Amino acid sequence: MKPISIKAVSRVCASGTVAAALLAAAAFAPGKVSAQEPLEIFGAEAEFAGSTSAEFRYFPQGPQFADQDDRKLEPSVAIEPEFRLYWERERLTFIPFLRYDPADHEGRTHGDIRELSLYVERDDWDVTAGIGKVFWGVAESRHLVDIVNQADLVENSDEEDKLGQPMVNLNLLREWGTLGVFVLPGFRERTFPGDEARLRGPLPVDTGRPIYESAAEDGHVDAALRYKHVIGDFDLGLSYFHGTSRETELVQSISSDGRVVLRPRYEIIDQVGLDLQATMDAWLWKLEAIHRSGAGDPFAAAVGGFEYTLFGVSGSAADLGLLAEYHYDGRGGDAPATIFDNDIFLGTRLALNDTDATEFLAGVIVDQREGEVLALLEAERRITERWFAELEARFFLNADRGLGPVQDDGHILLRVSRYF
C-alpha cells in the first residue's frame, strides 16, 4: 500500500485553493461536541476534533545539489481532522491527514489515513480492527522496538511521524500482563522527499519501483506479538515481529529516462525486542534492545540511558530534566544503513508547568567514531485556548559520511496550529 495519491489535488493547490481552504478550516472549524448537547449518530455520541496548521521551514544555507529547490523559506499547510463515534464499549475513529507543500509536490504534498478503525472493549480483552497506529518504546532519542507503523519521512526526518497501518490487534488483559497479537495485512512503503526537495541524498529515490523479497510484495501479511507488564518499579515490554522490514535498503539503478536513481528494497525480517523502564524517585532508567535477522547478517542493537529530573528548580514550578543515552548498532554493510551505530545523546528538558504548557528540549547526538554532530532544539507553547506554537531546529555539524548528504540542510521550523 502506498501513501494516498493526490496528484490531482496538487494541481488544484497550485492555484492556492487548497491552501486557502485549510486556513479557512482553521478559522471556522467547530469545536468538540459539548457534553450538555451531545450529537448522536447511529445511536452513538459523535465527536469532531482535530487541527489545522501552517508550517514554515527556513534553510539558512543553499542546497548541496544542483537540482534541489534553492528557496530558503518553505511554507506549507496541513489539516488533520478527527471523527469519533462512541458507544458504551465501542469506538469508531477516522483521522485523515493532508499536507500541501509548494516546494515539494512529489513528496511532502501528500495525504494519508492515519486511523480508520473500530475499537471494541470487554472486561478482559479488547480488539482494534482497521487502519491504526501503535507505539512501542521508552527511549528519548531513538525507538528501536517501534516497528508496526512505517515512518513518514516527508513529515519529519526524525521518524516520529507514522503512516497508518492496516491491522487487527487483539489484546488479552490478564493479571500476569497484557498479551497483544497483531495481524498486519498490507505493507506501507516509506515516504521520501521529492527529486528537488531538501533533506534528500545525492540521488533521487524512485519510489514507483520498489523491490520486495516477498513474492507477495506489499501484500505480504506480517504478524507481531507484544507482552507488557508492570513489575514494581519496572515497565517491561517484550515483542516479536515477522514480516516486511520498515527500514529500506536503497539500491542504485537506472530509471526509464536514463537517470541514476535509488530503488527502495524491502526484506523479510524477524525481530525480537525488549523495552524496559525503571522509575526510581527522580530517575528514569531506559533501555531498548533488538535482535534482527533477515536483512543481511543477523545483528543486535540497543539504546539505553537515563533521565534525571530536578523538580521545582530554584523554588519555581518548573522541572528540569537531564538526559543521556548511548546507541549501539552492530549491523553490517549488507543491512539498511543507520547513523546510530556508536553515538551518544545528551540533552535537557525544561517544563515550566504553566497554564500555557511551555516546554523546551535541547540536545546533541554525537557520533563517537566520525565526530559528526546532530544538534536539535524543540520548544512548544499554547498561545490561546485553541492556538498552539511549536519551534524545531535541526543542524548537522562536522558532517562526513552518514550526515554528509544533508550537511547543508540544517533548518528551523515554526508550526502554528489551531485545534478545533
N, C-alpha and C positions, 0 to 999 in steps of 0.2 A: 504494500500500500504506500502510495506517495503522498506528500503534502497536497492539499486541495489545490487544483489548478485554478488560477484566477487571472489568466491572461486577458480575458475579455474585460474583467474589472480593471486591470491595469490600463487598458486603452481609455476607459472612461476616466480613470484617475488623472490622466494627462491633462484633462481639462479642468481639474481641480474639483470636480463634482463630488467624488468620494471624500476627499479631504474636508470639504465644506460640510458634508453630511455627518461625518464623525464628530466634528467640532459642534455642530448643531445638536447632535445627540447628547454631548456632554452638558450643554447648557439647559436642555429641556427634558432630559430623561426623568421619568418618575422615580420616586424613592421606593424603599422597601414597603411592602404592604403592611399596614399597621395591624396590631393585634386586636384593636377595637372594631375594625371593619375588615375582616379577612375576606379575600376574594376566593371563591370556591369554583373549581373546575373538576368535573368528573368525581365529585364528592371529596376532593382533596383541597387543602389550603394551598393557595398559589403564592409564590414569592418571585419578585423580579428585582434583581440587583445587578451589580457589575461595575465596570469603569470604562471611561474613555481617557485617552492620554495624548499629549503632544510631547514629542521627544526631539532633542537637539544634540547631535554628536559633533564635537569640534575636534579637528585634527590639526595640531599646531604645525606639523611637518607635511611636506608634499609627499605624494605616493612614491614608493620604491620602484614600481614597474610602470613602463611607458603606457600600457593600455588601461591603467586604472584611472578612475574619475579623480580629477585634481581639485575638486571643490573642498574647501576646508570645513564648511558648516553644512551638515546634512540634517535637515528636518524630516520628521516622519510623524504619522498619526496612527493610532490603533484603537480598537474597540474590543471589549471582552464582556458581553452581557452574560448574565447568569439567570437561568429559569429553573425553578424547582416546584414540584408538587409534593405535598406532604400528606400521607395518610397516617393512620395510627402507628404502624410499624414498618412502613414502606416509604421510599423516597425516589422520585424520578428527577434526574438532573440533566440539564442541557447547557453546555458552556462552549459556544463557538468563539473563534478568535480571528481577527482580520487586521493586518498592518499594511499601510501604503507608504513606501519609501521611494521618492522620485529618483534617488541616486542609485538604487539597486532594484530595477524591475524584475530581473531574473531570479534573485534570491530572496531579498528581505521583504519585498512586496509579496505577501503570501497569506493564505488563510488555513485554518486548521480547526478541527473539532477537538477541543481539549477534553471534554467529557460529554457523553451521552449514555447514561446508564440508569439501571433500575437497582436500587438497594433494598434488600429485604432483611429484617432483623427479627430474630427469635431469642428465646432465653439463653440457649447455649450454642447458637450458631448464627452466622449472617452470611449473605451472599450478594455479590455485585456482578451484574452482567451488562455488557455493552462496551463502550469506549470509556476508559478511565485513566487515572494517574495514581500511582502509589510511590511512596518514598521510603527507602531503607538507608540507614546510616546514622552516624553520630559525629563524625569529624567535621571540622570547620572548613578546611582548605581543599579537600578532595573527597568525593564519595565513591569509594571503590566498590562497595557492595550494591549500590543502587543501579540495577541492571534491567528492570522491567520496561521502563519507558525510554524511548530514543531521545537523544539530545537535539534541541532545536538551535543549531549553531548560528543561524542568522539572527536570532533574537539576542543572544549574548554569547560571547566566546568562553564564558566560564562554565558552560554545560549545565547551568542550574535550571534553565527553561527546558521543558519537555513537551514532546508531541503526545497526543492521546494514543493509547494503545488498546486495540480490541482485546477483551479478556472476559473470562469467567473466573471469579475469585470466591472460593468458599473458605470461611474461617470457622474452625471449631474452637469454642471457648470453654476451656476446662480449668480446673484448679491447678493443674500442673503446667499451665501455659496456654498459649494460643497457637494453633497449627493452621497455617494458610496454604491452600492448594490453588495454583494458578494454571489455567489453560489459556494460551495466548495465540489465537488464530490470526495470522496476518502480520507481516513484518513492516515496520515503518523505516524507510530509508533516511539516513542522516541528511540534514539540510546543510547547504554550503553557500557562502556568498557568491554572487554572480561574477561573470568574467571581468567586469570593470569595477567591481566593488573593492573597498578597503578590507583589511583583515583577511586576506586570502594569500595563498602561496604564490610562487613564481609561475606556476602553470594552472590554468583553469581546470575545474573539476567537471567532467562530463557526467552529470547525474542522470542523464537519459539512457546510459548504457551500463548499468551496474553488473557486476559479476557475482554469481552466487555459487557456493559449493553445493548446496542442495539442488536437486533436480526440480523441486517444487518452487524454487526461487522465493519470492516474497509471500508465497502461500504456505510455507512451512509452518507447522503448528508447534510452537515452543511450549515448554512446561517449566514450572518452578514450584518449589516448596519453601516455606519460611516458618520457623519456630521462634517465638519470642516469649519472654517471661521476666518478671521482676523478682530477684532473689536478694532480699535485704537491700543493701546499698547499690546493687548491680542491676543494670538493664541489659539483658542478654538477647542477642539475635543470631540465629543460625539459618543459612539459606543455601539452596541448591538450584541451579539453573541449567537447563539443556535447551539449546536452540541456536538461532542465528545471532552472532555477535553484534552488539550495538556499536562497537567500535569497528572502524573500517580501515583496511589497508588500501593505499592509493597506488595504483599500478599505471605506469606510463604507457600511453597508447597513442594512436593516430586517429583523429576524428575524420568524419566523412568529407570534410572540406580540406583535409590535409594538414591540420594543425596538430601540434604536440599537446596532448591533454593528459589528465589523470582520470582513470576509471576507478570507482569505488569497488572493492572486493569484500564480500561478507562471508565469513567462515562459520561452520557449525562448531560450537564450543560447549564444554561442560565447565561450570564454575561453582566452587564451594566457597561460601563466605561466612565471616564471623564479624559481628559488630558488638562492642562491649563498652558500656559507660558506667563508671563508678562515681557516685555522688558522696563526697566526704566533706561536710561543712562547706567551706568556701572553695573547695577543689572539685573540678570535674575532670576525671581521667578518661581519655577516649582512645579507642582502638578499632580500626577496621582492617581486615586481612582477607585475602582471597588466594585460592589456588585455581589456576585455569589451564585447561588442556584443549587442543583442537586447532588453535590458530598458531602454527609454528610449534616449537618445542614447549612442553609444559613449563610453567613458571609460577612463582609466588610473588605477591606484592602486599605492602602494608603501609598504613599511615597511622601514627599514634602520637599522643601528646596530652596536653592539659590546658585547662582554662582556670585561672585563679581570680576570684572576684573580690575587690576591695569595696565593701558596702559603705554607703554614706560618706563619700570622700569629703574630707575637710568639713564634716558636720552638715553637709548638704544632703539632698535626696538622691544625688547621683551615685551610680555604681560604675566602677572602673574594672574591666576585665583584662587580664594579661594572658595571651595565648601563645603557645609554642607547639609545633608538630613537626615530625620527621617523616619524610617519604622515602620508601624503598620500592623499587620495581625491578624484578630480575628477568624480564622478558628479553628475548634475543632479537636479532635483526630481522627475523622472518615473521615477527608479530607486528600488529599495528603500532605505529610509533607513539611514544609518550615523552613529555618533557619532565615527568615526575619520577626520575629514576634514582636520584640521590640528592634530595632537596630538603631544605629547612624552611618552615614557615614561622615567622614571628609577627605578632600583631597585638593590637589593643582595641578594646571595645568600650565606648563610653555611652551609657544610657542615663539621660538626665532625669528620667522618671517623672516628667512634667506632663501637663494635660495635653501638650501637643505631640507627645510620643517621639521626642527628639533623640536620635541615636547616631553614633559615629563608629565606623570601623576603619582602621588603617593597618596596613601590614605589608610585608615583603616576602616573596618566595625566592630563595637563593639556591642556585644550582652549585653544589659543592665541587663538582668536577670541572665545569666550564666557567663558573663565575657569573653566569647570566642572572639577572635580577628582574623579577616582575613586581613592580610597586603598585599597590592598589589603595584606593580610598573610597568609602561609601558613607553617605550621610542621608538621613531622611527626617522629614518633619511635617506635621499636619499644619496646613495654612489656615483653613477654616474647617467647619464640620464635614464638608464634602470634598474639599480640595486638599491634595497631598503633593509634596515635592520630594524628589529624590535626586541625589547627585552621585555620580560614579566617575572614577578616574582610573585608567589603566596605562602604565608606561613601562616600556621594555628597555632595560639598561644593560650595557655590555653584552648585547645580543650577538650570538655567534651561530651555533648550529640549530638548536631546537627553536629558538625565537627569532632567528635571523630573517626569515621571510616576512615577519611583521614588525621588524625593529623600528620602522618609521611610522607605524600605525598607532602609536600611543595617542590616547584621546580622552576628552572629558565629555561626559554625558549628563544632560539635565532632562529630567522627566517630570512633567506636571500632569497629575491625574485628577479626574473628577469621579468620585464614587456616587452611585445612584441606587 
